[in-house]
Amino acid sequence: MDTYHAMQTFVRVAESGSFTAVADQLQVARSAITRQIVALEKHLAVKLITRSTRRLTLTTAGAAYLEKCRVILNLVDAAESSLREDQSVPRGRIRLALPLSFGLQQLAPALLDFAQAQPHVELLLNFSESRSNLIEQGIDLALRITADLQPGDIVRKLGACRLLTTASPAYLALHGEPRHPGDLQHHECLVYSMTSSASNWTYRVQGKTQTFPVRGRITADNGLVLLQASARGMGICLQPDFLAQPFLARQEVVEILQEFAPPALGIYALLPSNRYIPHRVGVLMEHLAQSLGKRPT
């Protein structure tokens, strides 16, 4: 049997907890994945995975074998990548998870430039606002915009973006302009639901970070929709600069509460844990860092 590829399959199954998920990642039949694991267990003469109708569980031997497999596979990947680095030609597949709006507006051109410059790299792009499980979904690199990194996240900061508070001139003429973040509780606010504290907006007041409660009739998981509502005079919006700038340029909205500007959000490349960083992924991160470094703010 091909022990190396069987080890790769076992690690994928162990990390995702699903034969079906791995089959979908590799675009093969579930039975093919099952056969590889059965053959590996027969080769090792030990049970690695306990199967039930609801979940997969590693045996004690399986858990120990998983750690050894990770070390071995990382060493092989590192050795192969170092040879490719000598050739200076990135090769292979990169599966990326990208935030929808920022991915389409800011990252897509940079990624297409990379694809044109690196014809031996295959890009699989997944645009979504949801937070992906990198290991479970077989993702090599995720781009996230956040001020709230999770413990254990392995990241590289690629850039930053500002949060802008905006409202239309018509809304301000009708309801007045808030002069302090505390005034927002008396206004109609357009709430972005994909943050852990959606109903509290953060600002800097006298050099300190404070949160202020907001309310509104419209809540959405897409910032562009909220900005469109703001441009119609339906409320006050707090969104990243890359989304707000076109509306500001067309004078559909104006920026308010500028002296209390919220802390900037980091733009991060998030990597799966327990993995060697392949050369192709490192080259892509460098490319994105350079591209985002040229982004106007």
PALO-39039 format. One record per residue (C-alpha): residue in one letter; x, y, z. Coordinates in Angstrom, 1 decimal. Layout:
<nodes>
+----+--------+--------+--------+
! aa !      x !      y !      z !
+----+--------+--------+--------+
!  a !      X !      Y !      Z !
...
+----+--------+--------+--------+
</nodes>
This chain:
<nodes>
+----+--------+--------+--------+
! aa !      x !      y !      z !
+----+--------+--------+--------+
!  m !    0.0 !    0.0 !    0.0 !
!  d !    1.0 !    3.7 !   -0.4 !
!  t !    1.7 !    4.4 !    3.2 !
!  y !    2.5 !    8.1 !    2.7 !
!  h !   -0.8 !    8.9 !    1.0 !
!  a !   -2.7 !    6.8 !    3.5 !
!  m !   -1.1 !    8.8 !    6.3 !
!  q !   -2.2 !   12.0 !    4.6 !
!  t !   -5.7 !   10.7 !    4.4 !
!  f !   -5.7 !    9.5 !    8.0 !
!  v !   -4.6 !   13.0 !    9.2 !
!  r !   -7.4 !   14.6 !    7.2 !
!  v !  -10.0 !   12.3 !    8.5 !
!  a !   -8.8 !   12.6 !   12.1 !
!  e !   -8.7 !   16.4 !   11.9 !
!  s !  -12.1 !   16.8 !   10.2 !
!  g !  -13.8 !   14.0 !   12.0 !
!  s !  -15.6 !   12.9 !    8.9 !
!  f !  -15.0 !   10.6 !    6.0 !
!  t !  -17.5 !   12.5 !    3.9 !
!  a !  -15.7 !   15.9 !    4.5 !
!  v !  -12.4 !   14.5 !    3.3 !
!  a !  -14.0 !   12.8 !    0.3 !
!  d !  -15.5 !   16.2 !   -0.6 !
!  q !  -12.2 !   18.0 !   -0.2 !
!  l !  -10.4 !   15.5 !   -2.4 !
!  q !  -13.3 !   15.1 !   -4.8 !
!  v !  -13.4 !   11.3 !   -4.5 !
!  a !  -16.0 !    8.8 !   -3.3 !
!  r !  -16.4 !    8.3 !    0.4 !
!  s !  -15.8 !    4.6 !   -0.1 !
!  a !  -12.3 !    5.4 !   -1.4 !
!  i !  -11.4 !    7.2 !    1.8 !
!  t !  -12.8 !    4.4 !    4.0 !
!  r !  -10.8 !    1.8 !    2.0 !
!  q !   -7.6 !    3.7 !    2.6 !
!  i !   -8.2 !    3.9 !    6.4 !
!  v !   -9.1 !    0.2 !    6.6 !
!  a !   -6.0 !   -0.7 !    4.6 !
!  l !   -3.9 !    1.4 !    6.9 !
!  e !   -5.3 !   -0.2 !   10.0 !
!  k !   -4.7 !   -3.7 !    8.5 !
!  h !   -1.1 !   -2.7 !    7.6 !
!  l !   -0.5 !   -1.4 !   11.1 !
!  a !   -2.5 !   -4.3 !   12.7 !
!  v !   -4.1 !   -1.8 !   15.0 !
!  k !   -7.4 !    0.0 !   15.3 !
!  l !   -7.0 !    3.8 !   14.7 !
!  i !  -10.6 !    5.0 !   14.5 !
!  t !  -13.8 !    4.0 !   16.2 !
!  r !  -16.8 !    4.5 !   14.0 !
!  s !  -20.3 !    5.2 !   15.1 !
!  t !  -23.4 !    6.4 !   13.4 !
!  r !  -22.8 !   10.0 !   14.6 !
!  r !  -19.1 !   10.5 !   14.9 !
!  l !  -15.6 !    9.2 !   14.5 !
!  t !  -13.3 !    8.9 !   17.6 !
!  l !   -9.6 !    8.2 !   17.6 !
!  t !   -8.4 !    5.2 !   19.7 !
!  t !   -5.5 !    5.7 !   22.0 !
!  a !   -3.3 !    4.2 !   19.3 !
!  g !   -4.9 !    6.5 !   16.7 !
!  a !   -4.2 !    9.6 !   18.7 !
!  a !   -0.6 !    8.7 !   19.2 !
!  y !   -0.2 !    7.8 !   15.5 !
!  l !   -1.8 !   11.1 !   14.5 !
!  e !    0.9 !   13.1 !   16.2 !
!  k !    3.7 !   11.0 !   14.6 !
!  c !    2.0 !   11.4 !   11.2 !
!  r !    1.9 !   15.2 !   11.6 !
!  v !    5.6 !   15.3 !   12.3 !
!  i !    6.5 !   13.0 !    9.4 !
!  l !    4.3 !   14.7 !    6.9 !
!  n !    5.5 !   18.2 !    7.9 !
!  l !    9.1 !   17.0 !    7.5 !
!  v !    8.4 !   15.6 !    4.0 !
!  d !    6.5 !   18.8 !    3.0 !
!  a !    9.4 !   20.9 !    4.3 !
!  a !   12.0 !   18.9 !    2.4 !
!  e !   10.0 !   19.1 !   -0.8 !
!  s !    9.3 !   22.8 !   -0.4 !
!  s !   12.9 !   23.5 !    0.3 !
!  l !   13.8 !   21.9 !   -3.0 !
!  r !   11.1 !   23.9 !   -4.8 !
!  e !   12.4 !   27.1 !   -3.1 !
!  d !   15.8 !   26.4 !   -4.7 !
!  q !   13.9 !   26.4 !   -8.0 !
!  s !   12.1 !   29.6 !   -7.1 !
!  v !    8.9 !   28.4 !   -8.7 !
!  p !    5.9 !   28.0 !   -6.5 !
!  r !    3.8 !   24.9 !   -7.4 !
!  g !    0.7 !   23.2 !   -6.1 !
!  r !   -2.8 !   24.0 !   -4.9 !
!  i !   -3.8 !   26.7 !   -2.4 !
!  r !   -7.3 !   26.7 !   -0.9 !
!  l !   -8.3 !   30.1 !    0.4 !
!  a !  -11.2 !   31.4 !    2.5 !
!  l !  -11.9 !   35.1 !    1.9 !
!  p !  -14.3 !   37.6 !    3.4 !
!  l !  -17.0 !   38.3 !    0.8 !
!  s !  -17.0 !   42.0 !    0.4 !
!  f !  -13.3 !   42.7 !    1.0 !
!  g !  -12.4 !   39.6 !   -1.0 !
!  l !  -14.3 !   40.7 !   -4.0 !
!  q !  -13.4 !   44.4 !   -3.9 !
!  q !   -9.8 !   44.4 !   -2.6 !
!  l !   -8.3 !   40.9 !   -2.8 !
!  a !   -9.7 !   39.6 !   -6.1 !
!  p !   -7.5 !   41.8 !   -8.3 !
!  a !   -4.4 !   40.9 !   -6.2 !
!  l !   -5.2 !   37.2 !   -6.4 !
!  l !   -5.8 !   37.3 !  -10.1 !
!  d !   -2.4 !   39.1 !  -10.5 !
!  f !   -0.8 !   36.3 !   -8.5 !
!  a !   -2.5 !   33.6 !  -10.6 !
!  q !   -1.2 !   35.3 !  -13.8 !
!  a !    2.3 !   35.6 !  -12.3 !
!  q !    2.4 !   32.0 !  -10.9 !
!  p !    1.0 !   29.7 !  -13.6 !
!  h !    2.0 !   26.5 !  -11.6 !
!  v !   -0.2 !   27.4 !   -8.6 !
!  e !   -3.8 !   26.4 !   -8.5 !
!  l !   -6.1 !   28.7 !   -6.5 !
!  l !   -9.4 !   27.5 !   -5.0 !
!  l !  -11.3 !   30.5 !   -3.7 !
!  n !  -14.1 !   30.4 !   -1.2 !
!  f !  -15.9 !   33.8 !   -0.5 !
!  s !  -17.9 !   33.8 !    2.6 !
!  e !  -18.6 !   36.0 !    5.7 !
!  s !  -18.6 !   33.0 !    8.0 !
!  r !  -15.5 !   32.0 !   10.1 !
!  s !  -14.1 !   28.9 !    8.5 !
!  n !  -12.6 !   25.9 !   10.4 !
!  l !   -9.4 !   25.7 !    8.5 !
!  i !   -8.4 !   22.2 !    9.4 !
!  e !  -11.8 !   20.7 !    9.0 !
!  q !  -12.4 !   22.3 !    5.6 !
!  g !   -8.9 !   21.7 !    4.3 !
!  i !   -8.1 !   25.4 !    3.9 !
!  d !   -4.5 !   26.5 !    3.5 !
!  l !   -4.9 !   30.2 !    4.2 !
!  a !   -7.8 !   32.4 !    5.4 !
!  l !   -8.0 !   36.2 !    5.2 !
!  r !   -9.8 !   37.9 !    8.0 !
!  i !  -10.6 !   41.4 !    9.1 !
!  t !  -11.0 !   41.6 !   12.8 !
!  a !  -10.0 !   43.2 !   16.1 !
!  d !  -10.8 !   40.0 !   17.9 !
!  l !   -8.3 !   37.2 !   17.2 !
!  q !   -9.0 !   33.9 !   18.9 !
!  p !   -6.5 !   32.2 !   21.3 !
!  g !   -4.3 !   29.9 !   19.4 !
!  d !   -4.8 !   31.6 !   16.0 !
!  i !   -1.6 !   31.5 !   13.9 !
!  v !   -1.6 !   34.7 !   11.9 !
!  r !    0.4 !   37.2 !   10.0 !
!  k !   -0.8 !   40.8 !    9.9 !
!  l !   -1.0 !   42.0 !    6.3 !
!  g !   -2.5 !   45.4 !    6.8 !
!  a !   -5.2 !   47.4 !    8.5 !
!  c !   -8.4 !   49.2 !    7.7 !
!  r !  -10.3 !   52.0 !    9.4 !
!  l !  -13.9 !   51.9 !   10.6 !
!  l !  -16.0 !   54.9 !    9.4 !
!  t !  -19.3 !   56.2 !   10.9 !
!  t !  -21.5 !   57.5 !    8.1 !
!  a !  -24.9 !   58.9 !    7.6 !
!  s !  -26.7 !   60.6 !    4.6 !
!  p !  -27.1 !   64.4 !    4.6 !
!  a !  -30.9 !   63.8 !    4.5 !
!  y !  -30.8 !   61.8 !    7.6 !
!  l !  -28.7 !   64.3 !    9.5 !
!  a !  -30.9 !   67.2 !    8.3 !
!  l !  -34.0 !   65.4 !    9.7 !
!  h !  -32.6 !   63.9 !   12.9 !
!  g !  -29.6 !   66.0 !   13.7 !
!  e !  -25.9 !   65.0 !   13.9 !
!  p !  -24.6 !   63.0 !   16.9 !
!  r !  -21.7 !   64.9 !   18.5 !
!  h !  -20.7 !   62.1 !   20.8 !
!  p !  -20.9 !   58.3 !   20.5 !
!  g !  -23.2 !   58.3 !   23.5 !
!  d !  -25.7 !   60.1 !   21.3 !
!  l !  -26.1 !   57.1 !   19.1 !
!  q !  -28.6 !   55.5 !   21.5 !
!  h !  -31.1 !   58.1 !   20.3 !
!  h !  -30.6 !   57.4 !   16.6 !
!  e !  -31.5 !   54.7 !   14.1 !
!  c !  -28.4 !   52.6 !   13.6 !
!  l !  -27.8 !   50.0 !   11.0 !
!  v !  -26.3 !   47.0 !   12.7 !
!  y !  -23.8 !   44.5 !   11.3 !
!  s !  -24.6 !   41.1 !   12.7 !
!  m !  -21.4 !   39.2 !   12.0 !
!  t !  -19.6 !   40.6 !   15.1 !
!  s !  -19.7 !   39.2 !   18.6 !
!  s !  -20.9 !   42.6 !   19.9 !
!  a !  -23.2 !   43.7 !   17.2 !
!  s !  -25.4 !   46.0 !   19.4 !
!  n !  -22.4 !   47.8 !   20.9 !
!  w !  -20.1 !   50.0 !   18.8 !
!  t !  -16.6 !   50.8 !   20.0 !
!  y !  -15.0 !   54.3 !   19.9 !
!  r !  -12.0 !   56.2 !   21.4 !
!  v !  -13.0 !   58.8 !   23.9 !
!  q !  -10.3 !   60.9 !   25.5 !
!  g !   -7.7 !   58.3 !   24.5 !
!  k !   -9.6 !   55.3 !   25.9 !
!  t !  -11.6 !   52.7 !   24.2 !
!  q !  -15.3 !   52.6 !   25.1 !
!  t !  -18.4 !   50.7 !   23.9 !
!  f !  -21.8 !   52.4 !   23.3 !
!  p !  -25.1 !   50.6 !   22.8 !
!  v !  -26.9 !   51.1 !   19.5 !
!  r !  -30.3 !   50.0 !   18.2 !
!  g !  -32.0 !   49.8 !   14.8 !
!  r !  -34.7 !   48.2 !   12.7 !
!  i !  -32.3 !   46.8 !   10.2 !
!  t !  -29.6 !   44.2 !   10.9 !
!  a !  -27.6 !   42.4 !    8.2 !
!  d !  -24.6 !   40.2 !    7.7 !
!  n !  -23.4 !   42.3 !    4.8 !
!  g !  -22.0 !   45.8 !    5.2 !
!  l !  -22.7 !   46.9 !    1.6 !
!  v !  -26.5 !   46.5 !    2.2 !
!  l !  -26.2 !   48.6 !    5.4 !
!  l !  -24.3 !   51.3 !    3.5 !
!  q !  -27.0 !   51.3 !    0.8 !
!  a !  -29.6 !   51.8 !    3.6 !
!  s !  -27.5 !   54.6 !    5.1 !
!  a !  -27.3 !   56.3 !    1.7 !
!  r !  -31.2 !   56.2 !    1.5 !
!  g !  -31.4 !   58.1 !    4.8 !
!  m !  -32.4 !   55.1 !    6.8 !
!  g !  -29.8 !   55.4 !    9.6 !
!  i !  -26.2 !   55.6 !   10.8 !
!  c !  -23.7 !   53.0 !    9.7 !
!  l !  -20.3 !   51.8 !   11.0 !
!  q !  -18.4 !   50.1 !    8.3 !
!  p !  -14.8 !   49.6 !    7.0 !
!  d !  -13.2 !   52.3 !    4.8 !
!  f !  -13.0 !   50.1 !    1.7 !
!  l !  -16.8 !   49.7 !    1.7 !
!  a !  -17.7 !   53.3 !    2.7 !
!  q !  -15.3 !   55.2 !    0.4 !
!  p !  -17.4 !   54.9 !   -2.8 !
!  f !  -20.4 !   56.2 !   -1.0 !
!  l !  -18.4 !   59.1 !    0.4 !
!  a !  -16.9 !   59.9 !   -3.0 !
!  r !  -20.5 !   60.1 !   -4.5 !
!  q !  -21.5 !   62.3 !   -1.5 !
!  e !  -24.3 !   59.8 !   -0.7 !
!  v !  -23.1 !   59.7 !    2.9 !
!  v !  -20.7 !   61.9 !    5.0 !
!  e !  -18.4 !   60.8 !    7.8 !
!  i !  -19.4 !   61.7 !   11.3 !
!  l !  -17.9 !   61.3 !   14.8 !
!  q !  -14.4 !   61.5 !   13.2 !
!  e !  -12.7 !   62.7 !   16.4 !
!  f !  -13.8 !   59.5 !   18.1 !
!  a !  -12.6 !   57.2 !   15.4 !
!  p !  -12.7 !   53.5 !   16.4 !
!  p !   -9.5 !   51.4 !   16.6 !
!  a !   -8.4 !   50.1 !   13.3 !
!  l !   -9.2 !   46.6 !   12.3 !
!  g !   -6.3 !   44.3 !   11.4 !
!  i !   -6.2 !   42.4 !    8.1 !
!  y !   -4.8 !   39.0 !    8.9 !
!  a !   -3.6 !   35.9 !    7.1 !
!  l !   -4.7 !   33.0 !    9.2 !
!  l !   -2.9 !   29.7 !    8.9 !
!  p !   -4.0 !   26.2 !   10.1 !
!  s !   -2.2 !   24.9 !   13.1 !
!  n !    0.2 !   22.0 !   13.1 !
!  r !    1.2 !   22.5 !    9.5 !
!  y !    4.4 !   23.5 !    7.8 !
!  i !    3.8 !   26.6 !    5.6 !
!  p !    4.4 !   25.5 !    2.0 !
!  h !    6.6 !   27.8 !   -0.2 !
!  r !    3.6 !   28.6 !   -2.4 !
!  v !    1.6 !   29.8 !    0.6 !
!  g !    4.5 !   32.0 !    1.8 !
!  v !    4.9 !   33.5 !   -1.6 !
!  l !    1.1 !   34.3 !   -1.7 !
!  m !    1.2 !   36.0 !    1.7 !
!  e !    4.1 !   38.2 !    0.6 !
!  h !    2.2 !   39.1 !   -2.5 !
!  l !   -0.9 !   40.0 !   -0.6 !
!  a !    1.1 !   42.0 !    2.0 !
!  q !    2.7 !   44.1 !   -0.7 !
!  s !   -0.7 !   44.6 !   -2.4 !
!  l !   -2.5 !   45.6 !    0.8 !
!  g !    0.4 !   47.9 !    1.7 !
!  k !   -0.4 !   50.0 !   -1.4 !
!  r !   -4.1 !   50.2 !   -0.5 !
!  p !   -5.2 !   53.8 !    0.2 !
!  t !   -6.8 !   54.4 !    3.6 !
+----+--------+--------+--------+
</nodes>
